[in-house]
Every structure is written in structure tokens, then in C-alpha cells.
Amino acid sequence: MGTEGNLQRNVYRNPGFATLDSAITKGFPLRREGRARMDLRFEFFNILNRTNLLAVDGAMNSGTFSRATSSLDARVIQGGAKISF
């Protein structure tokens, strides 16, 4: 088991985090004379598909000490439709 050194507290920083999210919407009437309407929506999360690592393991007695062993989700795309009348 290791011993604590003389490094200052909170010197190490976790990996950087960057993401780009966006949404596209489009609405149009279903009939010319009616009030029925359809709205489409598409949402994109982490468009650039950048790997965002989670916190680094700081337990000195761990086999994964100083390693990031997990990450956030990759690119996610979802869509939806709404009909109103």
C-alpha cells in the first residue's frame, strides 16, 4: 500500500469536457383549409462525437489508480412528431 506524498491538494484536473447539442424543428399544415398541423423535431446530442471521459480514479490502493475507466455516451439522435388539431 502506498503512502501520501507532499503534492498540494487538488492539483490534478480531470480530462476536459466538450459537447455540441442541436435541434431541428419543422411545422406544416396537414390540410389547406383545416386547422390540423404536424410538427417534426429532431434532436442531436454530442454531434461531434467527442469522447468525454469521466472522473479519474483517485484511490491509491486501486488497480486503476490515475486512470479514467468510463466515458459519457457517444452521439445520440432522437426524433419526434406531434399532430395537433
Backbone hydrogen bonds, N-H to C=O, Kabsch-Sander energy under -0.5 kcal/mol:
donor,donor_aa,acceptor,acceptor_aa,energy
11,V,8,Q,-0.9
22,S,44,F,-2.6
24,I,42,F,-2.9
26,K,40,L,-2.3
28,F,38,M,-2.5
30,L,36,A,-1.9
31,R,36,A,-0.7
37,R,84,S,-2.9
38,M,28,F,-2.8
39,D,82,K,-3.0
40,L,26,K,-3.3
41,R,80,G,-2.5
42,F,24,I,-2.7
43,E,78,Q,-3.2
44,F,22,S,-3.2
45,F,76,V,-3.1
47,I,20,L,-2.8
49,N,46,N,-1.9
52,N,50,R,-0.6
53,L,51,T,-0.7
54,L,70,S,-2.5
57,D,67,R,-2.1
60,M,58,G,-0.6
62,S,59,A,-1.7
65,F,62,S,-1.2
66,S,57,D,-2.9
67,R,64,T,-1.8
69,T,67,R,-0.7
72,L,52,N,-2.5
76,V,45,F,-2.1
78,Q,43,E,-2.4
80,G,41,R,-2.3
82,K,39,D,-2.4
84,S,37,R,-2.7
84,S,82,K,-0.5
